[in-house]
Amino acid sequence: MVQTIVVASQKGGAGKTTLTSHLAVEAERQGVSPVAVIDTDPQAGLSGWFRVRQPDTPALVQVLPEGLKATLDKLAEGGVPLCIIDTPPAITESIASTVALADLVLIPARPSPNDLRAVGATVDIVEEAGRPMVFVVNQAVARSKIKSETIKALSQHGPLAPVEIHHRIDFATSMTDGRTAGELDLKSASAVEITELWTYIADRLARRKRYGIASR
């Protein structure tokens, strides 16, 4: 089975597309290959990033007419070990069916009251599907009170990644021409955070695989 990460949040602007692209590139840099990404957001931000990207990896995959599960099965047949799926900012039946196919659901949340209010609907759909999830504090401001409050609030709803992704201009700058912050400067603080986040996620996925937890 191809291991599948679904990046989901009801709140628009939470940074799902940026996380999807950065984690996919980082996974390949750390030796996971090939990595597939799927863009299910009608706004097609991930597809736009891929169109201006110079390297042809990670591979942007279109969902087959037979559906997402058939697409993932096809990737598995082709030996693809990892697929990361970007989703629209909505709670719909299609989101529910996508989440149901996840080995891990990544829920980014900015340190803001609106984002915190919105996580409940996403958590409900993940719990209903019985899939594992992890929160990621995204676009944080260092040493701010609201970041600390966000961490405390999210930890009451479920597991929280031990690294926060901070708000920095290189994330946006890199996305404009199909790169990532790490491809601009692998030693930057942004690149280090993405590396640490992927290392944590990879460990979560490895433990699921090691203990033979069924994916779908």
LINQUINOR-V277049 format. One record per helix or strand. SS is the DSSP state (2 for helix, 1 for strand). FROM is the first residue (numbers start at 0). TO is the last residue. Records with the same first field share a line. If there is no record, write none. Layout:
SS->FROM-TO / FROM-TO
This chain:
1->2-6 / 34-38 / 58-59 / 81-85 / 103-109 / 132-137 / 139-139 / 159-159 / 165-165
2->15-28 / 44-50 / 67-76 / 92-98 / 112-128 / 144-154 / 168-175 / 180-183 / 188-209
